[in-house]
Amino acid sequence: MRAINFSAGPAGLPLPALEKARDELLDFEGTGMSIMEQSHRGKEYERVHFEAINLLKELLAIPDTHQVLFLQGGAHLQFAMVPMNYLPAGRSADYVLTGVWAERAFEEAKTVGKVRAAGSSQNANQRYTRVPTQAEVQVDPAATYLHTTSNNTIYGTQFHSFLDTGSVPHVCDMSSDILSRPVDVSRFSLIYAGAQKNIGPSGLLAVIIRKDFVKQGRTDIPKFLRYSTHADNDSLYNTPPTFAIYLMRNVLQWLKAEGGMSAMQRRNAQKAELLYGCIDKMKDFYRAPVENGSRSLMNVVFRLPSEELEKQFVAEALQANMVGLKGHRSVGGIRVSTYNAVSVDDIRALVSFMETFAKGKG
């Protein structure tokens, strides 16, 4: 029996995507080899590579003004790569601080050049219980870009409408909610997203970048760290993580078959309604620390009356075949990651467990 996986990442993958990989593991389309063994210059792999790019374009309605790149190094490399490309000497970039990963991106950029916090939703207790409003973000019109994080996995907050950055290029880390809803890609100069939550396995990162923004990147940095290098070579400048891209292709095929972004948005909203509904209904036992308007549809965090009860909750959930519910070590509590591969029935099973647990322990 497969576990019900609520891990924050690496996260569960859709079963059909895994089953396809299982069936083709030793012999990909009659080639007598696994896709892992194919040359990344061969027509068999290139067909998978460009299918993945085209599926991502189709699912997110990416306009012709933008290009899809597949990179390695995860979001952490992007924390450095973005300012290395777009923060020249004598200029400044703006960052909006909404959680741990936004802070890390901000601190990494400081090692490259001058950066400024254009807005923050951190409270007096050094926690983040909401995202800032448009009025709370003061964008420097001379900034080379404004960086935001669309969803915050640790604190469980999410932008449900994106900030207006005016003429300043908007760079967004969408690692934990990309492909969970429709997005107007044209509003962003650069989107990056680690694959290990909604796209595919760890070790792969997708970038969606304006073609004219690519050309604005610096050329006095190592060639491999320039977006232009990868854009000019269709993400085949070096050997890419071929099996990860193949698995991503399988996930994207599944997303398309399931109805695309509108279907995912409806499903994710239904999951969130069930889960937050249970928490709010039993607020004497479960407490959600996030303000209603900023509640994440991807990472639902809550507390129980004591840490001891939280430990029992995680342990008993594990006995019920539910994994990945322990909150991040920096904040504690419970975290339910409800990425696309988590079904509505998975959430119903968790809600039933929560109700039974609260009645027995409350």
C-alpha positions as CSV (number, residue, x, y, z in Angstrom):
1,M,0.0,0.0,0.0
2,R,1.4,3.4,-1.0
3,A,1.7,5.9,1.8
4,I,-0.5,9.1,1.9
5,N,2.4,11.6,1.4
6,F,2.0,15.1,2.9
7,S,5.8,15.8,2.7
8,A,6.9,19.4,1.9
9,G,9.5,18.2,-0.6
10,P,10.7,16.0,-2.1
11,A,7.0,15.4,-2.3
12,G,4.7,12.7,-3.8
13,L,4.4,12.2,-7.5
14,P,1.2,11.3,-9.4
15,L,0.9,7.5,-9.5
16,P,0.4,7.4,-13.3
17,A,3.6,9.3,-13.9
18,L,5.5,6.8,-11.7
19,E,3.8,3.8,-13.3
20,K,4.8,5.0,-16.8
21,A,8.4,5.3,-15.6
22,R,8.3,1.8,-14.1
23,D,7.0,0.3,-17.3
24,E,9.7,2.1,-19.4
25,L,12.6,1.9,-16.9
26,L,14.5,-0.9,-18.7
27,D,13.4,-0.3,-22.3
28,F,12.3,3.2,-23.4
29,E,10.1,3.0,-26.5
30,G,11.8,-0.1,-27.9
31,T,15.3,1.4,-27.8
32,G,16.6,-1.5,-25.6
33,M,17.8,1.1,-23.0
34,S,16.5,3.2,-20.2
35,I,16.0,6.9,-20.8
36,M,18.7,7.3,-18.2
37,E,21.1,5.6,-20.6
38,Q,20.3,7.7,-23.7
39,S,22.5,10.3,-25.0
40,H,21.2,13.8,-24.3
41,R,22.1,14.6,-27.9
42,G,20.1,11.7,-29.3
43,K,16.7,12.1,-30.9
44,E,15.0,9.8,-28.4
45,Y,15.9,12.0,-25.4
46,E,15.5,15.3,-27.3
47,R,11.9,14.3,-28.1
48,V,11.2,14.0,-24.4
49,H,13.1,17.2,-23.6
50,F,11.2,19.3,-26.0
51,E,7.9,17.7,-25.2
52,A,8.4,18.7,-21.6
53,I,9.1,22.3,-22.6
54,N,6.1,22.4,-24.8
55,L,3.8,20.9,-22.2
56,L,4.9,23.4,-19.6
57,K,4.3,26.2,-22.2
58,E,0.8,24.8,-22.9
59,L,-0.2,24.3,-19.3
60,L,0.8,27.7,-18.1
61,A,-0.1,29.5,-21.4
62,I,3.4,30.8,-21.6
63,P,3.5,33.6,-24.2
64,D,6.1,33.6,-27.1
65,T,7.8,36.5,-25.2
66,H,9.1,34.0,-22.7
67,Q,11.4,30.9,-22.8
68,V,11.5,27.8,-20.7
69,L,14.8,26.6,-19.2
70,F,15.7,23.5,-17.3
71,L,18.5,24.0,-14.8
72,Q,20.1,22.3,-11.8
73,G,21.1,23.5,-8.3
74,G,17.6,24.1,-7.1
75,A,16.2,27.4,-5.9
76,H,19.3,28.0,-3.8
77,L,21.4,28.4,-6.8
78,Q,18.8,30.9,-8.2
79,F,19.2,32.9,-5.0
80,A,22.7,33.7,-6.3
81,M,22.2,33.4,-10.0
82,V,19.5,36.0,-10.2
83,P,21.6,38.8,-8.7
84,M,24.8,37.6,-10.5
85,N,23.0,38.2,-13.8
86,Y,20.9,41.3,-12.9
87,L,22.6,43.2,-10.2
88,P,25.5,45.2,-11.7
89,A,27.8,47.5,-9.7
90,G,26.2,50.8,-8.8
91,R,22.6,49.5,-9.0
92,S,20.2,48.0,-6.5
93,A,17.5,45.3,-6.3
94,D,14.4,45.1,-4.2
95,Y,13.2,42.1,-2.2
96,V,9.9,41.4,-0.4
97,L,10.5,39.3,2.8
98,T,7.7,36.8,3.5
99,G,9.5,33.8,5.1
100,V,12.6,31.8,5.4
101,W,13.3,31.3,1.7
102,A,12.7,34.9,0.8
103,E,15.2,35.8,3.6
104,R,17.7,33.4,2.2
105,A,17.4,34.8,-1.3
106,F,17.8,38.3,0.2
107,E,20.9,37.4,2.2
108,E,22.5,35.6,-0.8
109,A,21.9,38.7,-3.0
110,K,23.8,40.8,-0.5
111,T,27.0,38.9,-1.3
112,V,26.6,40.0,-4.9
113,G,25.6,43.7,-4.6
114,K,23.3,46.3,-3.1
115,V,19.8,45.1,-2.1
116,R,16.9,46.6,-0.2
117,A,13.9,45.2,1.6
118,A,11.0,46.8,-0.2
119,G,8.5,45.2,2.2
120,S,8.2,42.6,4.9
121,S,5.3,40.9,6.7
122,Q,7.4,39.7,9.7
123,N,5.7,40.4,13.0
124,A,7.0,41.4,16.4
125,N,7.7,37.7,17.3
126,Q,9.9,37.3,14.2
127,R,7.2,35.1,12.5
128,Y,5.3,35.5,9.3
129,T,1.5,35.0,9.6
130,R,0.5,36.8,6.4
131,V,1.9,38.3,3.2
132,P,2.2,42.1,2.8
133,T,-0.4,44.1,0.9
134,Q,0.4,46.2,-2.1
135,A,0.4,49.3,0.0
136,E,3.0,47.9,2.3
137,V,5.5,47.3,-0.5
138,Q,7.5,50.3,-1.6
139,V,9.2,49.5,-4.9
140,D,12.2,51.5,-5.9
141,P,11.5,52.5,-9.6
142,A,15.2,52.4,-10.2
143,A,15.6,48.8,-8.9
144,T,17.0,46.3,-11.4
145,Y,14.3,43.9,-10.3
146,L,11.8,43.1,-7.4
147,H,12.0,39.6,-6.0
148,T,9.1,37.8,-4.3
149,T,8.3,34.3,-3.1
150,S,4.8,33.3,-4.1
151,N,4.2,30.6,-1.4
152,N,6.0,30.1,1.9
153,T,6.3,26.4,2.8
154,I,7.4,26.9,6.4
155,Y,5.0,29.5,7.6
156,G,2.1,28.5,5.4
157,T,1.4,31.8,3.6
158,Q,0.7,32.6,0.0
159,F,0.1,35.5,-2.4
160,H,-3.3,35.0,-3.8
161,S,-2.9,38.0,-6.0
162,F,0.5,39.1,-7.2
163,L,2.1,42.5,-6.5
164,D,2.2,45.1,-9.2
165,T,5.8,46.1,-9.7
166,G,5.2,48.7,-12.3
167,S,8.1,49.1,-14.8
168,V,10.4,47.1,-12.5
169,P,11.1,43.5,-13.6
170,H,9.3,41.0,-11.3
171,V,11.3,37.9,-10.4
172,C,9.4,35.3,-8.5
173,D,10.3,32.1,-6.7
174,M,7.3,29.8,-7.4
175,S,9.0,26.6,-6.2
176,S,6.1,25.5,-4.0
177,D,3.0,26.5,-5.9
178,I,3.8,26.5,-9.6
179,L,1.3,24.5,-11.7
180,S,-1.2,24.6,-8.8
181,R,-3.3,27.4,-10.5
182,P,-3.3,29.5,-13.6
183,V,-0.7,32.3,-13.7
184,D,-0.4,35.3,-16.0
185,V,3.2,34.7,-16.9
186,S,3.4,37.9,-18.9
187,R,3.5,39.8,-15.6
188,F,6.9,38.3,-14.7
189,S,10.3,38.8,-16.2
190,L,11.6,35.6,-14.5
191,I,10.0,32.8,-12.7
192,Y,12.0,30.0,-11.1
193,A,10.7,26.8,-9.4
194,G,12.4,23.8,-7.9
195,A,10.8,20.7,-9.3
196,Q,10.4,18.6,-6.1
197,K,7.0,19.8,-5.1
198,N,4.6,20.1,-8.0
199,I,6.7,19.4,-11.1
200,G,8.8,16.3,-10.6
201,P,11.7,14.9,-8.7
202,S,14.4,16.8,-6.9
203,G,17.5,17.9,-8.7
204,L,15.7,19.8,-11.4
205,L,14.6,23.4,-11.7
206,A,12.4,25.2,-14.2
207,V,12.9,28.8,-15.2
208,I,10.5,30.8,-17.3
209,I,12.2,34.0,-18.5
210,R,11.4,36.9,-20.8
211,K,13.6,36.7,-23.9
212,D,14.4,40.3,-23.8
213,F,15.3,40.0,-20.1
214,V,17.8,37.2,-21.0
215,K,19.6,39.7,-23.2
216,Q,19.9,42.1,-20.3
217,G,22.0,39.7,-18.2
218,R,25.6,40.4,-17.4
219,T,28.3,38.8,-19.5
220,D,31.2,39.3,-17.0
221,I,30.3,36.2,-15.0
222,P,31.1,32.6,-15.6
223,K,29.4,31.3,-18.7
224,F,27.6,28.5,-17.0
225,L,25.9,30.9,-14.6
226,R,24.5,33.1,-17.4
227,Y,20.8,32.6,-18.3
228,S,21.8,33.4,-21.9
229,T,24.1,30.4,-22.1
230,H,21.2,28.0,-21.4
231,A,18.7,30.0,-23.4
232,D,20.9,29.9,-26.5
233,N,21.3,26.1,-26.1
234,D,17.8,25.0,-25.3
235,S,19.0,23.9,-21.8
236,L,21.3,21.4,-23.5
237,Y,24.6,23.4,-23.0
238,N,25.7,20.6,-20.6
239,T,24.3,17.2,-19.8
240,P,21.0,17.9,-18.2
241,P,19.4,15.7,-15.5
242,T,17.7,13.6,-18.2
243,F,15.8,11.2,-16.0
244,A,14.4,14.0,-13.9
245,I,13.3,15.8,-17.0
246,Y,11.7,12.6,-18.3
247,L,9.8,12.2,-15.0
248,M,8.7,15.8,-15.2
249,R,7.4,15.2,-18.7
250,N,5.3,12.3,-17.3
251,V,3.9,14.6,-14.5
252,L,3.1,17.3,-17.1
253,Q,1.3,14.7,-19.3
254,W,-0.7,13.7,-16.2
255,L,-1.6,17.4,-15.4
256,K,-2.8,17.9,-19.0
257,A,-4.9,14.7,-18.8
258,E,-6.4,15.8,-15.5
259,G,-7.7,19.1,-17.1
260,G,-4.8,21.5,-16.7
261,M,-4.5,24.5,-14.4
262,S,-8.2,25.2,-14.1
263,A,-8.8,21.7,-12.8
264,M,-5.9,21.9,-10.4
265,Q,-7.1,25.2,-9.1
266,R,-10.5,23.8,-8.3
267,R,-9.1,20.6,-6.8
268,N,-6.6,22.5,-4.6
269,A,-9.3,24.9,-3.4
270,Q,-11.5,22.0,-2.5
271,K,-8.7,20.4,-0.5
272,A,-7.9,23.6,1.3
273,E,-11.6,24.2,2.1
274,L,-11.9,20.7,3.7
275,L,-8.7,21.1,5.7
276,Y,-9.1,24.6,6.9
277,G,-12.8,23.9,7.5
278,C,-11.8,21.1,9.9
279,I,-9.3,23.4,11.7
280,D,-11.7,26.3,12.1
281,K,-14.5,24.0,13.2
282,M,-12.3,22.5,16.0
283,K,-10.5,25.7,16.9
284,D,-10.4,24.8,20.6
285,F,-8.0,22.0,19.6
286,Y,-6.4,23.0,16.3
287,R,-5.1,26.5,15.8
288,A,-4.0,28.0,12.4
289,P,-1.5,30.8,13.0
290,V,-2.0,32.3,9.5
291,E,-4.4,35.2,8.8
292,N,-7.3,34.0,6.6
293,G,-6.5,36.1,3.6
294,S,-2.9,34.7,3.4
295,R,-3.6,31.1,4.0
296,S,-1.6,28.8,1.7
297,L,-3.4,26.3,-0.5
298,M,-0.2,24.3,-0.7
299,N,1.2,24.2,2.9
300,V,-1.4,24.2,5.7
301,V,0.2,24.7,9.1
302,F,-1.4,24.4,12.5
303,R,-0.7,23.8,16.2
304,L,-2.2,21.6,18.8
305,P,-2.6,22.5,22.5
306,S,0.8,21.1,23.4
307,E,4.0,19.8,21.7
308,E,3.4,16.5,23.3
309,L,0.1,16.2,21.5
310,E,1.7,17.2,18.3
311,K,4.2,14.4,18.7
312,Q,1.4,12.0,19.3
313,F,-0.5,13.3,16.3
314,V,2.5,12.7,14.0
315,A,3.1,9.2,15.4
316,E,-0.5,8.1,15.2
317,A,-0.9,9.5,11.7
318,L,2.1,7.5,10.7
319,Q,0.4,4.3,12.0
320,A,-2.5,5.3,9.8
321,N,-0.2,5.4,6.7
322,M,0.1,9.2,6.6
323,V,3.6,10.6,6.4
324,G,5.3,14.0,6.3
325,L,3.1,15.8,8.8
326,K,5.8,17.1,11.2
327,G,6.2,20.9,10.9
328,H,9.5,22.4,9.9
329,R,12.1,22.2,12.6
330,S,12.4,26.0,12.9
331,V,8.7,26.5,13.8
332,G,7.4,23.2,15.0
333,G,3.7,22.2,14.9
334,I,2.0,20.3,12.0
335,R,2.4,21.0,8.3
336,V,0.2,19.4,5.6
337,S,1.6,19.9,2.1
338,T,-1.3,19.5,-0.3
339,Y,0.5,19.6,-3.7
340,N,-1.2,18.5,-6.9
341,A,-0.4,14.8,-6.4
342,V,-2.3,14.8,-3.0
343,S,-5.9,13.8,-3.8
344,V,-9.1,15.1,-2.4
345,D,-9.7,11.7,-0.9
346,D,-6.2,11.9,0.8
347,I,-7.4,15.1,2.5
348,R,-10.7,13.5,3.5
349,A,-8.8,10.7,5.2
350,L,-6.7,13.2,7.1
351,V,-9.7,15.3,8.2
352,S,-11.4,12.1,9.4
353,F,-8.2,11.3,11.4
354,M,-8.0,14.8,12.8
355,E,-11.6,14.7,14.0
356,T,-11.1,11.3,15.7
357,F,-7.8,12.4,17.2
358,A,-9.3,15.6,18.6
359,K,-12.3,13.8,20.1
360,G,-10.0,11.3,21.8
361,K,-7.4,13.7,23.1
362,G,-9.4,16.9,23.7
